[in-house]
Amino acid sequence: MSSSVGSPTCDGLERDLDTGRASLRDMLTARDYRPPRSLYSPHLQSVLGSSALRRRRGRSAMAASGAVTTAHIIDAGDGVRLQGLHSAMPGVTPRALALLLHGWEGSAESSYMQLTAARLLARGFEVFRLNFRDHGDTHHLNEGLFHSNRIDEVVHAAAEIAHRYATRPMVVAGYSLGGNFALRIALRAQAAGIPLVHVAAVCPVLDPARTMDNMERGLPLYMWYFERKWRESLARKRKLFPQHHDFDDQVLGLRMRPLTQWMVERHTQFGSLDGYFQGYSIAGDRLASLSVPASILMSEDDPVIPVDEFRQLALPAHAHLDIAPHGGHCGFLENWRGDGFAERWVAERLDAAVDLSVATSPALA
């Protein structure tokens, strides 16, 4: 069974828009995701979702799109520099700007980022794929370490990107930790002057404390993967800034929880692991004040993030929650070729949202 929570804003999309595009009810929902039984395993979904096959699919999709992609350094405030990739179709006036955010230890070049970008480009969007601090090939840009409470710099970067490109409607989408950041950007969008018309999040981290607990109790593969990636990132940071980061290999050998505790105590102002986790939690009623319409896609069998957190969310009327019975963590593969339901879902939701914004605000046309 799939779970779907609608809203008056969603219902409003059911009106026939002047553009003649589909309404939100006509959009893909969790009920439309029907993988073959051979892909029911959440672990298979999660692993294949970030496999070499999918990376090749992502690169091919972007190459086939015909878009021109350029790298940019973005001023993120207080001397912070973030890097990202802007893609647009040559000779075409884009109808909207989409900002895409990757998951922890992913990058702007992750398969799901490229596949989502390709689908949005085909729908007339221009796309900016932002790298978080210390993700992708950007460790050299800032001395301080990345952590998940660095929301101020991401909001500042989003506002800067909007200032550079958003002469038309702007939307944001993110996966996993990127979904968490996307929803937090939406919470701050109005105050930051970011002209968002919709936000989409796939398997977003809600309560990081519970996510940590869940990973420690679950299949060791996920903890091993993230520990390995984070250690490599920290080692790279130490090599680039040895005077500022003089930790030894014993620190790099710590498991996830004590390593996070070490990072919190030395590189944040939170003082405790619980305070740090609470700092970027969006669980419970923390999304109730969202003023930007939102769409959230989650899988019932996500092996990383507990699904029951999503059923306990206090969401505003214009938020839409879709829960599919399968999909793993940000997998949602539709076949063994690597086609992804989540990328289609994101593109259709954002496309419909832009149509509504243009139909109801002629100045955005």
Number of C-alpha atoms within 10 A of each C-alpha: 10 16 18 16 16 17 16 12 17 23 13 14 21 15 13 13 16 10 10 9 14 18 22 23 14 12 16 18 21 24 14 12 20 18 18 11 8 9 20 18 13 23 21 16 24 21 15 20 24 17 15 11 14 22 20 13 19 24 16 14 18 21 14 10 17 15 19 14 17 11 13 13 15 19 19 20 15 9 10 17 18 24 23 25 19 21 24 24 18 11 6 10 12 20 21 26 28 30 23 28 29 27 26 18 20 22 24 24 19 20 24 28 26 27 25 25 31 27 19 25 25 15 16 17 29 28 29 28 26 30 26 30 25 25 20 18 12 18 22 15 16 17 17 17 17 18 17 17 17 16 19 16 20 26 23 22 24 26 20 18 22 23 13 10 18 21 15 20 25 27 29 28 29 27 27 24 24 27 27 28 29 30 28 22 25 29 18 17 21 14 8 15 15 22 20 23 21 27 28 27 28 29 30 26 27 26 21 22 16 17 18 17 14 15 19 15 11 13 13 10 12 17 18 14 11 14 20 16 14 18 19 14 18 19 16 15 22 19 12 16 15 13 9 11 16 11 13 10 10 7 14 17 13 14 14 20 14 13 16 15 16 17 17 20 14 10 14 16 10 16 15 15 18 13 14 22 20 16 16 20 21 21 18 16 12 15 21 16 12 21 19 22 20 30 25 25 25 30 26 22 20 22 20 27 27 21 17 9 15 24 13 11 17 15 21 18 17 20 25 20 21 21 24 23 19 25 34 29 26 29 28 30 28 18 15 12 10 21 18 22 22 28 23 16 23 25 25 21 22 27 25 23 26 25 24 25 20 21 17 12 11 8 9 15 15
